[in-house]
């Protein structure tokens, strides 16, 4: 098995908020839905100063920081890193385990959370599953 699958966190959705107001609105929407087992956190550009990973250039450093936070080695992170570098915020939503809630309920919850994030103004909602990354939407 590749390192990607060993180190990549699974069962979460990421979306990009262009500014802190959108990030806060997205977090409120997800928190307000009060779905059992769902957690939301924000990764903002200001967190870069707290992290110690260094790269050869700014873009590489930002990508390395995102990998440290998410533990993910997929090419999708380049897109998230670019959003952070541009001053955006990555909204991360953890979902309950598929085995605990069932496939249909999990899929419905995944779509509901994506709709909440998009409704709050975020873009590029993507589900990070066990074996793949699934694009739920792209920019608005």
C-alpha positions as CSV (number, residue, x, y, z in Angstrom):
1,X,0.0,0.0,0.0
2,X,1.3,3.4,-0.9
3,X,2.2,6.0,1.8
4,X,-0.6,8.1,0.6
5,X,-3.2,5.7,1.8
6,X,-1.4,5.0,5.1
7,X,-1.0,8.7,6.0
8,X,-4.0,10.4,4.3
9,X,-6.8,11.2,6.7
10,X,-10.1,9.9,5.4
11,X,-13.7,10.7,5.7
12,X,-13.6,14.5,5.6
13,X,-14.7,17.3,3.3
14,X,-12.6,20.3,2.4
15,X,-13.8,23.5,0.8
16,X,-12.2,26.8,0.1
17,X,-13.4,30.1,1.7
18,X,-12.1,33.1,-0.1
19,X,-12.1,35.2,3.1
20,X,-12.6,35.0,6.8
21,X,-16.2,36.1,6.6
22,X,-17.1,33.2,4.3
23,X,-15.0,30.8,6.5
24,X,-16.9,31.9,9.6
25,X,-20.3,31.6,7.8
26,X,-19.4,28.1,6.6
27,X,-18.3,27.0,10.1
28,X,-21.6,28.4,11.5
29,X,-23.7,26.6,8.9
30,X,-22.1,23.3,9.6
31,X,-22.1,23.8,13.4
32,X,-25.7,24.9,13.2
33,X,-26.8,21.8,11.4
34,X,-25.8,19.9,14.5
35,X,-25.2,16.6,12.7
36,X,-24.0,13.9,15.0
37,X,-20.4,13.0,14.5
38,X,-19.6,16.0,12.4
39,X,-16.7,18.3,13.3
40,X,-15.5,21.5,11.5
41,X,-12.2,23.3,11.7
42,X,-10.5,26.0,9.7
43,X,-7.0,26.2,8.3
44,X,-6.1,29.8,7.6
45,X,-3.0,31.5,6.2
46,X,-2.2,32.9,9.7
47,X,-1.5,29.3,10.8
48,X,1.6,29.3,8.6
49,X,3.6,31.2,11.1
50,X,3.0,28.6,13.8
51,X,4.3,25.7,11.7
52,X,7.9,24.7,11.2
53,X,8.0,22.9,7.9
54,X,10.2,24.8,5.4
55,X,10.4,24.3,1.6
56,X,12.7,25.7,-1.0
57,X,10.2,28.4,-2.0
58,X,7.0,29.9,-0.6
59,X,4.6,27.7,-2.6
60,X,6.5,24.6,-1.6
61,X,6.5,25.7,2.1
62,X,2.7,26.3,2.0
63,X,2.1,22.9,0.4
64,X,4.3,21.3,3.1
65,X,2.3,23.1,5.8
66,X,-1.0,21.9,4.4
67,X,0.4,18.3,4.2
68,X,1.5,18.6,7.9
69,X,-2.0,19.7,9.0
70,X,-4.0,17.2,6.9
71,X,-1.4,14.4,6.6
72,X,-2.4,14.1,3.0
73,X,0.0,13.5,0.0
74,X,-2.4,14.0,-2.9
75,X,-2.1,16.5,-5.8
76,X,-5.3,18.1,-4.7
77,X,-3.3,19.7,-1.9
78,X,-1.5,22.0,-4.4
79,X,-4.9,23.6,-5.1
80,X,-5.6,24.0,-1.3
81,X,-2.1,25.4,-0.8
82,X,-2.6,27.9,-3.5
83,X,-5.8,29.1,-1.9
84,X,-4.0,29.5,1.4
85,X,-1.2,31.4,-0.2
86,X,-3.8,33.7,-1.8
87,X,-5.2,34.5,1.6
88,X,-8.1,32.0,1.6
89,X,-9.1,29.6,4.3
90,X,-9.6,25.8,4.0
91,X,-12.7,24.6,5.8
92,X,-12.3,20.9,7.0
93,X,-15.3,18.9,8.0
94,X,-14.9,15.5,9.6
95,X,-17.7,13.1,9.1
96,X,-18.9,10.1,11.1
97,X,-17.6,6.7,10.0
98,X,-19.5,5.2,7.1
99,X,-19.7,1.9,9.0
100,X,-21.4,3.5,12.0
101,X,-24.1,5.4,10.0
102,X,-24.5,3.2,6.9
103,X,-23.8,4.0,3.3
104,X,-27.0,5.8,2.4
105,X,-26.9,8.1,5.4
106,X,-23.2,8.8,4.9
107,X,-23.7,9.8,1.3
108,X,-26.7,12.0,2.2
109,X,-24.7,13.7,4.9
110,X,-21.8,14.2,2.6
111,X,-24.0,16.0,0.1
112,X,-25.8,18.0,2.8
113,X,-22.5,19.3,4.2
114,X,-21.3,20.2,0.7
115,X,-24.5,22.1,0.2
116,X,-24.1,24.0,3.5
117,X,-20.5,24.9,2.6
118,X,-21.5,26.1,-0.8
119,X,-24.5,28.0,0.5
120,X,-22.2,29.9,2.8
121,X,-20.1,31.0,-0.1
122,X,-17.3,28.4,0.0
123,X,-16.2,26.7,-3.2
124,X,-14.4,23.5,-4.3
125,X,-16.0,21.1,-1.9
126,X,-14.2,17.8,-2.1
127,X,-14.7,14.6,-0.2
128,X,-11.5,12.7,0.9
129,X,-12.5,9.1,1.1
130,X,-10.7,5.9,2.0
131,X,-9.5,5.2,-1.5
132,X,-10.1,8.4,-3.5
133,X,-10.8,12.1,-3.5
134,X,-14.3,12.9,-4.9
135,X,-15.1,16.3,-6.3
136,X,-18.5,17.3,-4.9
137,X,-18.4,20.7,-6.6
138,X,-16.1,23.2,-8.1
139,X,-16.0,27.0,-8.0
140,X,-19.3,29.0,-8.0
